Amino acid sequence: MNNFGEKVSFIGSIADLIRDTFKRGKYQDVILPFTVLRRLDCVLEPTQEEVLTTYHHYKDKLDNLDPLLCKKSGFAFYNSCPYDFEKLLDDPRQLGNSRVSYPGDN
């Protein structure tokens, strides 16, 4: 997918997949957020294992892991969830049961 037209067509094909799940006027409420999430997933992929290893090593030792995990990811954000898009797609039946946790979630 090197050109803009191919990307637009790909995103349109995703809209076709969700046609019966969401009302036509609500596609943008789903497509845009998932496009952004997928992009973040791709950006974080090279450092994901290192972030997870660091998270599990220090989670019970430090109160604030944010600076350390951001340093490991190389960005001002990180993903300490064991899931990424690839892992979620490996078991689509669990998608509804998989809940991504964010710092501060109860």
C-alpha positions, 0 to 999 in steps of 0.5 A: 500500500504505497499510495493514498488511493490504496489506503482509502480503498483498504479502509473502505473495505473495512467499512464493508466488513462492519456494515451489518454491525454499525449503522452506516452513519456511524462508520466514522465513529469506528473507522477513525479511532481504530485507524489511530489505534492501529497506527499506534500499535504499529509504532510501538511494535518494535519496543513492545516486548522490552516494555512488557519485560520492564513493566513486569519487572518493576510493577511491584517495585515502583509507584510510577512506571510512566517515565521508565516505560516511556523511555523503553518505548522511545515515545511519550506513550507506551502499551503495557497490555499484553495484547496487540492487534495481531494477538487479538486477531489470533483469537477473534472470539475473545475480542469482546472479552478482551479489555485494554486497561489504562493507567488509573482504570479501576 
